[in-house]
Amino acid sequence: MIPRLEWIICPICSNKTRLKMRNDTILKNFPLYCPKCKKESLIEVKNMKIKIIKEPDA
């Protein structure tokens, strides 16, 4: 099986980030930084699906 590569897309501005994911990539509580909108968001990646983690307000 050939690993499929895709760019990780920023959940805020929908642009490509500097990171790629493969179909076997698993990330938990990953701080994703977007160079375009200059925002950081926590994400989880599993089976090429990106899920945004909402942080509770302090």
mmCIF file of the N, C-alpha and C atoms, coordinates in Angstrom:
data_MODEL
# 
_entry.id   MODEL 
# 
loop_
_atom_site.group_PDB 
_atom_site.id 
_atom_site.type_symbol 
_atom_site.label_atom_id 
_atom_site.label_alt_id 
_atom_site.label_comp_id 
_atom_site.label_asym_id 
_atom_site.label_entity_id 
_atom_site.label_seq_id 
_atom_site.pdbx_PDB_ins_code 
_atom_site.Cartn_x 
_atom_site.Cartn_y 
_atom_site.Cartn_z 
_atom_site.occupancy 
_atom_site.B_iso_or_equiv 
_atom_site.pdbx_formal_charge 
_atom_site.auth_seq_id 
_atom_site.auth_comp_id 
_atom_site.auth_asym_id 
_atom_site.auth_atom_id 
_atom_site.pdbx_PDB_model_num 
ATOM 1   N N  . MET A 1 1  ? 0.840   -1.183 0.000  1.00 0.00 ? 1  MET A N  1 
ATOM 2   C CA . MET A 1 1  ? 0.000   0.000  0.000  1.00 0.00 ? 1  MET A CA 1 
ATOM 3   C C  . MET A 1 1  ? 0.882   1.243  0.000  1.00 0.00 ? 1  MET A C  1 
ATOM 4   N N  . ILE A 1 2  ? 0.618   2.146  -0.907 1.00 0.00 ? 2  ILE A N  1 
ATOM 5   C CA . ILE A 1 2  ? 1.388   3.379  -1.019 1.00 0.00 ? 2  ILE A CA 1 
ATOM 6   C C  . ILE A 1 2  ? 0.784   4.416  -0.078 1.00 0.00 ? 2  ILE A C  1 
ATOM 7   N N  . PRO A 1 3  ? 1.604   5.020  0.803  1.00 0.00 ? 3  PRO A N  1 
ATOM 8   C CA . PRO A 1 3  ? 1.056   6.033  1.710  1.00 0.00 ? 3  PRO A CA 1 
ATOM 9   C C  . PRO A 1 3  ? 0.597   7.274  0.931  1.00 0.00 ? 3  PRO A C  1 
ATOM 10  N N  . ARG A 1 4  ? -0.571  7.734  1.273  1.00 0.00 ? 4  ARG A N  1 
ATOM 11  C CA . ARG A 1 4  ? -1.124  8.937  0.651  1.00 0.00 ? 4  ARG A CA 1 
ATOM 12  C C  . ARG A 1 4  ? -0.721  10.155 1.473  1.00 0.00 ? 4  ARG A C  1 
ATOM 13  N N  . LEU A 1 5  ? -0.284  11.211 0.810  1.00 0.00 ? 5  LEU A N  1 
ATOM 14  C CA . LEU A 1 5  ? 0.132   12.430 1.496  1.00 0.00 ? 5  LEU A CA 1 
ATOM 15  C C  . LEU A 1 5  ? -0.847  13.551 1.181  1.00 0.00 ? 5  LEU A C  1 
ATOM 16  N N  . GLU A 1 6  ? -1.199  14.304 2.218  1.00 0.00 ? 6  GLU A N  1 
ATOM 17  C CA . GLU A 1 6  ? -2.054  15.483 2.056  1.00 0.00 ? 6  GLU A CA 1 
ATOM 18  C C  . GLU A 1 6  ? -1.561  16.563 2.993  1.00 0.00 ? 6  GLU A C  1 
ATOM 19  N N  . TRP A 1 7  ? -1.758  17.807 2.579  1.00 0.00 ? 7  TRP A N  1 
ATOM 20  C CA . TRP A 1 7  ? -1.420  18.929 3.439  1.00 0.00 ? 7  TRP A CA 1 
ATOM 21  C C  . TRP A 1 7  ? -2.433  19.011 4.578  1.00 0.00 ? 7  TRP A C  1 
ATOM 22  N N  . ILE A 1 8  ? -1.968  19.426 5.743  1.00 0.00 ? 8  ILE A N  1 
ATOM 23  C CA . ILE A 1 8  ? -2.885  19.713 6.849  1.00 0.00 ? 8  ILE A CA 1 
ATOM 24  C C  . ILE A 1 8  ? -3.416  21.124 6.606  1.00 0.00 ? 8  ILE A C  1 
ATOM 25  N N  . ILE A 1 9  ? -4.735  21.252 6.608  1.00 0.00 ? 9  ILE A N  1 
ATOM 26  C CA . ILE A 1 9  ? -5.398  22.518 6.313  1.00 0.00 ? 9  ILE A CA 1 
ATOM 27  C C  . ILE A 1 9  ? -5.725  23.227 7.628  1.00 0.00 ? 9  ILE A C  1 
ATOM 28  N N  . CYS A 1 10 ? -5.496  24.535 7.644  1.00 0.00 ? 10 CYS A N  1 
ATOM 29  C CA . CYS A 1 10 ? -5.819  25.341 8.825  1.00 0.00 ? 10 CYS A CA 1 
ATOM 30  C C  . CYS A 1 10 ? -7.336  25.348 9.021  1.00 0.00 ? 10 CYS A C  1 
ATOM 31  N N  . PRO A 1 11 ? -7.816  25.033 10.233 1.00 0.00 ? 11 PRO A N  1 
ATOM 32  C CA . PRO A 1 11 ? -9.264  25.027 10.467 1.00 0.00 ? 11 PRO A CA 1 
ATOM 33  C C  . PRO A 1 11 ? -9.865  26.434 10.545 1.00 0.00 ? 11 PRO A C  1 
ATOM 34  N N  . ILE A 1 12 ? -9.042  27.464 10.672 1.00 0.00 ? 12 ILE A N  1 
ATOM 35  C CA . ILE A 1 12 ? -9.543  28.827 10.805 1.00 0.00 ? 12 ILE A CA 1 
ATOM 36  C C  . ILE A 1 12 ? -9.666  29.511 9.439  1.00 0.00 ? 12 ILE A C  1 
ATOM 37  N N  . CYS A 1 13 ? -8.579  29.490 8.646  1.00 0.00 ? 13 CYS A N  1 
ATOM 38  C CA . CYS A 1 13 ? -8.592  30.208 7.370  1.00 0.00 ? 13 CYS A CA 1 
ATOM 39  C C  . CYS A 1 13 ? -8.641  29.292 6.142  1.00 0.00 ? 13 CYS A C  1 
ATOM 40  N N  . SER A 1 14 ? -8.586  27.989 6.340  1.00 0.00 ? 14 SER A N  1 
ATOM 41  C CA . SER A 1 14 ? -8.681  26.978 5.269  1.00 0.00 ? 14 SER A CA 1 
ATOM 42  C C  . SER A 1 14 ? -7.536  27.033 4.261  1.00 0.00 ? 14 SER A C  1 
ATOM 43  N N  . ASN A 1 15 ? -6.376  27.470 4.687  1.00 0.00 ? 15 ASN A N  1 
ATOM 44  C CA . ASN A 1 15 ? -5.196  27.459 3.835  1.00 0.00 ? 15 ASN A CA 1 
ATOM 45  C C  . ASN A 1 15 ? -4.272  26.322 4.251  1.00 0.00 ? 15 ASN A C  1 
ATOM 46  N N  . LYS A 1 16 ? -3.340  25.980 3.350  1.00 0.00 ? 16 LYS A N  1 
ATOM 47  C CA . LYS A 1 16 ? -2.387  24.925 3.656  1.00 0.00 ? 16 LYS A CA 1 
ATOM 48  C C  . LYS A 1 16 ? -1.398  25.402 4.718  1.00 0.00 ? 16 LYS A C  1 
ATOM 49  N N  . THR A 1 17 ? -1.047  24.511 5.628  1.00 0.00 ? 17 THR A N  1 
ATOM 50  C CA . THR A 1 17 ? 0.004   24.798 6.599  1.00 0.00 ? 17 THR A CA 1 
ATOM 51  C C  . THR A 1 17 ? 1.303   24.213 6.066  1.00 0.00 ? 17 THR A C  1 
ATOM 52  N N  . ARG A 1 18 ? 2.334   24.214 6.868  1.00 0.00 ? 18 ARG A N  1 
ATOM 53  C CA . ARG A 1 18 ? 3.633   23.687 6.422  1.00 0.00 ? 18 ARG A CA 1 
ATOM 54  C C  . ARG A 1 18 ? 3.783   22.201 6.700  1.00 0.00 ? 18 ARG A C  1 
ATOM 55  N N  . LEU A 1 19 ? 2.722   21.553 7.129  1.00 0.00 ? 19 LEU A N  1 
ATOM 56  C CA . LEU A 1 19 ? 2.794   20.150 7.520  1.00 0.00 ? 19 LEU A CA 1 
ATOM 57  C C  . LEU A 1 19 ? 1.992   19.272 6.579  1.00 0.00 ? 19 LEU A C  1 
ATOM 58  N N  . LYS A 1 20 ? 2.485   18.045 6.403  1.00 0.00 ? 20 LYS A N  1 
ATOM 59  C CA . LYS A 1 20 ? 1.750   17.043 5.635  1.00 0.00 ? 20 LYS A CA 1 
ATOM 60  C C  . LYS A 1 20 ? 1.400   15.889 6.552  1.00 0.00 ? 20 LYS A C  1 
ATOM 61  N N  . MET A 1 21 ? 0.341   15.169 6.191  1.00 0.00 ? 21 MET A N  1 
ATOM 62  C CA . MET A 1 21 ? -0.031  13.979 6.942  1.00 0.00 ? 21 MET A CA 1 
ATOM 63  C C  . MET A 1 21 ? -0.152  12.816 5.971  1.00 0.00 ? 21 MET A C  1 
ATOM 64  N N  . ARG A 1 22 ? 0.148   11.628 6.490  1.00 0.00 ? 22 ARG A N  1 
ATOM 65  C CA . ARG A 1 22 ? -0.036  10.409 5.718  1.00 0.00 ? 22 ARG A CA 1 
ATOM 66  C C  . ARG A 1 22 ? -1.298  9.721  6.214  1.00 0.00 ? 22 ARG A C  1 
ATOM 67  N N  . ASN A 1 23 ? -1.721  8.669  5.513  1.00 0.00 ? 23 ASN A N  1 
ATOM 68  C CA . ASN A 1 23 ? -2.951  8.003  5.936  1.00 0.00 ? 23 ASN A CA 1 
ATOM 69  C C  . ASN A 1 23 ? -2.769  7.204  7.225  1.00 0.00 ? 23 ASN A C  1 
ATOM 70  N N  . ASP A 1 24 ? -1.547  7.019  7.710  1.00 0.00 ? 24 ASP A N  1 
ATOM 71  C CA . ASP A 1 24 ? -1.336  6.343  8.989  1.00 0.00 ? 24 ASP A CA 1 
ATOM 72  C C  . ASP A 1 24 ? -0.890  7.308  10.088 1.00 0.00 ? 24 ASP A C  1 
ATOM 73  N N  . THR A 1 25 ? -1.011  8.606  9.858  1.00 0.00 ? 25 THR A N  1 
ATOM 74  C CA . THR A 1 25 ? -0.624  9.625  10.846 1.00 0.00 ? 25 THR A CA 1 
ATOM 75  C C  . THR A 1 25 ? -1.665  9.716  11.950 1.00 0.00 ? 25 THR A C  1 
ATOM 76  N N  . ILE A 1 26 ? -1.188  9.733  13.201 1.00 0.00 ? 26 ILE A N  1 
ATOM 77  C CA . ILE A 1 26 ? -2.055  9.925  14.356 1.00 0.00 ? 26 ILE A CA 1 
ATOM 78  C C  . ILE A 1 26 ? -1.446  11.039 15.210 1.00 0.00 ? 26 ILE A C  1 
ATOM 79  N N  . LEU A 1 27 ? -2.220  12.092 15.442 1.00 0.00 ? 27 LEU A N  1 
ATOM 80  C CA . LEU A 1 27 ? -1.797  13.208 16.287 1.00 0.00 ? 27 LEU A CA 1 
ATOM 81  C C  . LEU A 1 27 ? -2.841  13.416 17.367 1.00 0.00 ? 27 LEU A C  1 
ATOM 82  N N  . LYS A 1 28 ? -2.386  13.682 18.589 1.00 0.00 ? 28 LYS A N  1 
ATOM 83  C CA . LYS A 1 28 ? -3.291  13.992 19.701 1.00 0.00 ? 28 LYS A CA 1 
ATOM 84  C C  . LYS A 1 28 ? -2.806  15.273 20.349 1.00 0.00 ? 28 LYS A C  1 
ATOM 85  N N  . ASN A 1 29 ? -3.736  16.208 20.578 1.00 0.00 ? 29 ASN A N  1 
ATOM 86  C CA . ASN A 1 29 ? -3.417  17.484 21.218 1.00 0.00 ? 29 ASN A CA 1 
ATOM 87  C C  . ASN A 1 29 ? -2.231  18.181 20.548 1.00 0.00 ? 29 ASN A C  1 
ATOM 88  N N  . PHE A 1 30 ? -2.298  18.270 19.236 1.00 0.00 ? 30 PHE A N  1 
ATOM 89  C CA . PHE A 1 30 ? -1.212  18.861 18.463 1.00 0.00 ? 30 PHE A CA 1 
ATOM 90  C C  . PHE A 1 30 ? -1.470  20.353 18.249 1.00 0.00 ? 30 PHE A C  1 
ATOM 91  N N  . PRO A 1 31 ? -0.527  21.223 18.658 1.00 0.00 ? 31 PRO A N  1 
ATOM 92  C CA . PRO A 1 31 ? -0.713  22.660 18.435 1.00 0.00 ? 31 PRO A CA 1 
ATOM 93  C C  . PRO A 1 31 ? -0.336  23.022 16.999 1.00 0.00 ? 31 PRO A C  1 
ATOM 94  N N  . LEU A 1 32 ? -1.327  23.233 16.169 1.00 0.00 ? 32 LEU A N  1 
ATOM 95  C CA . LEU A 1 32 ? -1.120  23.546 14.759 1.00 0.00 ? 32 LEU A CA 1 
ATOM 96  C C  . LEU A 1 32 ? -1.028  25.056 14.589 1.00 0.00 ? 32 LEU A C  1 
ATOM 97  N N  . TYR A 1 33 ? 0.084   25.518 13.999 1.00 0.00 ? 33 TYR A N  1 
ATOM 98  C CA . TYR A 1 33 ? 0.282   26.950 13.749 1.00 0.00 ? 33 TYR A CA 1 
ATOM 99  C C  . TYR A 1 33 ? 0.112   27.211 12.258 1.00 0.00 ? 33 TYR A C  1 
ATOM 100 N N  . CYS A 1 34 ? -0.643  28.229 11.940 1.00 0.00 ? 34 CYS A N  1 
ATOM 101 C CA . CYS A 1 34 ? -0.863  28.617 10.546 1.00 0.00 ? 34 CYS A CA 1 
ATOM 102 C C  . CYS A 1 34 ? -0.024  29.849 10.246 1.00 0.00 ? 34 CYS A C  1 
ATOM 103 N N  . PRO A 1 35 ? 0.882   29.780 9.252  1.00 0.00 ? 35 PRO A N  1 
ATOM 104 C CA . PRO A 1 35 ? 1.707   30.951 8.926  1.00 0.00 ? 35 PRO A CA 1 
ATOM 105 C C  . PRO A 1 35 ? 0.926   32.057 8.221  1.00 0.00 ? 35 PRO A C  1 
ATOM 106 N N  . LYS A 1 36 ? -0.218  31.734 7.648  1.00 0.00 ? 36 LYS A N  1 
ATOM 107 C CA . LYS A 1 36 ? -1.002  32.746 6.928  1.00 0.00 ? 36 LYS A CA 1 
ATOM 108 C C  . LYS A 1 36 ? -1.812  33.620 7.890  1.00 0.00 ? 36 LYS A C  1 
ATOM 109 N N  . CYS A 1 37 ? -2.626  32.979 8.751  1.00 0.00 ? 37 CYS A N  1 
ATOM 110 C CA . CYS A 1 37 ? -3.455  33.765 9.672  1.00 0.00 ? 37 CYS A CA 1 
ATOM 111 C C  . CYS A 1 37 ? -2.781  33.981 11.025 1.00 0.00 ? 37 CYS A C  1 
ATOM 112 N N  . LYS A 1 38 ? -1.641  33.342 11.242 1.00 0.00 ? 38 LYS A N  1 
ATOM 113 C CA . LYS A 1 38 ? -0.839  33.480 12.455 1.00 0.00 ? 38 LYS A CA 1 
ATOM 114 C C  . LYS A 1 38 ? -1.607  33.109 13.726 1.00 0.00 ? 38 LYS A C  1 
ATOM 115 N N  . LYS A 1 39 ? -2.462  32.096 13.603 1.00 0.00 ? 39 LYS A N  1 
ATOM 116 C CA . LYS A 1 39 ? -3.222  31.584 14.750 1.00 0.00 ? 39 LYS A CA 1 
ATOM 117 C C  . LYS A 1 39 ? -2.768  30.164 15.038 1.00 0.00 ? 39 LYS A C  1 
ATOM 118 N N  . GLU A 1 40 ? -3.003  29.761 16.267 1.00 0.00 ? 40 GLU A N  1 
ATOM 119 C CA . GLU A 1 40 ? -2.664  28.400 16.688 1.00 0.00 ? 40 GLU A CA 1 
ATOM 120 C C  . GLU A 1 40 ? -3.928  27.723 17.179 1.00 0.00 ? 40 GLU A C  1 
ATOM 121 N N  . SER A 1 41 ? -4.117  26.470 16.817 1.00 0.00 ? 41 SER A N  1 
ATOM 122 C CA . SER A 1 41 ? -5.280  25.722 17.276 1.00 0.00 ? 41 SER A CA 1 
ATOM 123 C C  . SER A 1 41 ? -4.857  24.288 17.602 1.00 0.00 ? 41 SER A C  1 
ATOM 124 N N  . LEU A 1 42 ? -5.526  23.704 18.571 1.00 0.00 ? 42 LEU A N  1 
ATOM 125 C CA . LEU A 1 42 ? -5.267  22.318 18.948 1.00 0.00 ? 42 LEU A CA 1 
ATOM 126 C C  . LEU A 1 42 ? -6.084  21.401 18.052 1.00 0.00 ? 42 LEU A C  1 
ATOM 127 N N  . ILE A 1 43 ? -5.414  20.389 17.491 1.00 0.00 ? 43 ILE A N  1 
ATOM 128 C CA . ILE A 1 43 ? -6.122  19.459 16.616 1.00 0.00 ? 43 ILE A CA 1 
ATOM 129 C C  . ILE A 1 43 ? -5.786  18.019 16.989 1.00 0.00 ? 43 ILE A C  1 
ATOM 130 N N  . GLU A 1 44 ? -6.614  17.116 16.502 1.00 0.00 ? 44 GLU A N  1 
ATOM 131 C CA . GLU A 1 44 ? -6.354  15.678 16.535 1.00 0.00 ? 44 GLU A CA 1 
ATOM 132 C C  . GLU A 1 44 ? -6.493  15.177 15.114 1.00 0.00 ? 44 GLU A C  1 
ATOM 133 N N  . VAL A 1 45 ? -5.606  14.268 14.716 1.00 0.00 ? 45 VAL A N  1 
ATOM 134 C CA . VAL A 1 45 ? -5.662  13.685 13.380 1.00 0.00 ? 45 VAL A CA 1 
ATOM 135 C C  . VAL A 1 45 ? -5.654  12.178 13.511 1.00 0.00 ? 45 VAL A C  1 
ATOM 136 N N  . LYS A 1 46 ? -6.608  11.540 12.837 1.00 0.00 ? 46 LYS A N  1 
ATOM 137 C CA . LYS A 1 46 ? -6.664  10.080 12.792 1.00 0.00 ? 46 LYS A CA 1 
ATOM 138 C C  . LYS A 1 46 ? -7.393  9.693  11.511 1.00 0.00 ? 46 LYS A C  1 
ATOM 139 N N  . ASN A 1 47 ? -6.815  8.783  10.743 1.00 0.00 ? 47 ASN A N  1 
ATOM 140 C CA . ASN A 1 47 ? -7.390  8.325  9.472  1.00 0.00 ? 47 ASN A CA 1 
ATOM 141 C C  . ASN A 1 47 ? -7.670  9.478  8.518  1.00 0.00 ? 47 ASN A C  1 
ATOM 142 N N  . MET A 1 48 ? -6.728  10.424 8.434  1.00 0.00 ? 48 MET A N  1 
ATOM 143 C CA . MET A 1 48 ? -6.811  11.582 7.532  1.00 0.00 ? 48 MET A CA 1 
ATOM 144 C C  . MET A 1 48 ? -7.972  12.522 7.865  1.00 0.00 ? 48 MET A C  1 
ATOM 145 N N  . LYS A 1 49 ? -8.541  12.418 9.065  1.00 0.00 ? 49 LYS A N  1 
ATOM 146 C CA . LYS A 1 49 ? -9.618  13.303 9.508  1.00 0.00 ? 49 LYS A CA 1 
ATOM 147 C C  . LYS A 1 49 ? -9.050  14.247 10.566 1.00 0.00 ? 49 LYS A C  1 
ATOM 148 N N  . ILE A 1 50 ? -9.306  15.533 10.407 1.00 0.00 ? 50 ILE A N  1 
ATOM 149 C CA . ILE A 1 50 ? -8.830  16.546 11.350 1.00 0.00 ? 50 ILE A CA 1 
ATOM 150 C C  . ILE A 1 50 ? -9.988  16.969 12.239 1.00 0.00 ? 50 ILE A C  1 
ATOM 151 N N  . LYS A 1 51 ? -9.755  16.934 13.551 1.00 0.00 ? 51 LYS A N  1 
ATOM 152 C CA . LYS A 1 51 ? -10.771 17.328 14.518 1.00 0.00 ? 51 LYS A CA 1 
ATOM 153 C C  . LYS A 1 51 ? -10.201 18.451 15.369 1.00 0.00 ? 51 LYS A C  1 
ATOM 154 N N  . ILE A 1 52 ? -10.951 19.535 15.516 1.00 0.00 ? 52 ILE A N  1 
ATOM 155 C CA . ILE A 1 52 ? -10.523 20.684 16.314 1.00 0.00 ? 52 ILE A CA 1 
ATOM 156 C C  . ILE A 1 52 ? -10.893 20.444 17.764 1.00 0.00 ? 52 ILE A C  1 
ATOM 157 N N  . ILE A 1 53 ? -9.950  20.678 18.668 1.00 0.00 ? 53 ILE A N  1 
ATOM 158 C CA . ILE A 1 53 ? -10.209 20.515 20.096 1.00 0.00 ? 53 ILE A CA 1 
ATOM 159 C C  . ILE A 1 53 ? -10.503 21.892 20.673 1.00 0.00 ? 53 ILE A C  1 
ATOM 160 N N  . LYS A 1 54 ? -11.662 22.054 21.258 1.00 0.00 ? 54 LYS A N  1 
ATOM 161 C CA . LYS A 1 54 ? -12.029 23.317 21.883 1.00 0.00 ? 54 LYS A CA 1 
ATOM 162 C C  . LYS A 1 54 ? -11.425 23.369 23.273 1.00 0.00 ? 54 LYS A C  1 
ATOM 163 N N  . GLU A 1 55 ? -10.702 24.443 23.566 1.00 0.00 ? 55 GLU A N  1 
ATOM 164 C CA . GLU A 1 55 ? -10.119 24.625 24.884 1.00 0.00 ? 55 GLU A CA 1 
ATOM 165 C C  . GLU A 1 55 ? -11.128 25.314 25.792 1.00 0.00 ? 55 GLU A C  1 
ATOM 166 N N  . PRO A 1 56 ? -11.268 24.869 27.027 1.00 0.00 ? 56 PRO A N  1 
ATOM 167 C CA . PRO A 1 56 ? -12.175 25.567 27.940 1.00 0.00 ? 56 PRO A CA 1 
ATOM 168 C C  . PRO A 1 56 ? -11.608 26.933 28.317 1.00 0.00 ? 56 PRO A C  1 
ATOM 169 N N  . ASP A 1 57 ? -12.488 27.905 28.448 1.00 0.00 ? 57 ASP A N  1 
ATOM 170 C CA . ASP A 1 57 ? -12.054 29.246 28.827 1.00 0.00 ? 57 ASP A CA 1 
ATOM 171 C C  . ASP A 1 57 ? -11.629 29.258 30.290 1.00 0.00 ? 57 ASP A C  1 
ATOM 172 N N  . ALA A 1 58 ? -10.525 29.909 30.569 1.00 0.00 ? 58 ALA A N  1 
ATOM 173 C CA . ALA A 1 58 ? -10.023 29.960 31.944 1.00 0.00 ? 58 ALA A CA 1 
ATOM 174 C C  . ALA A 1 58 ? -10.596 31.130 32.697 1.00 0.00 ? 58 ALA A C  1 
# 
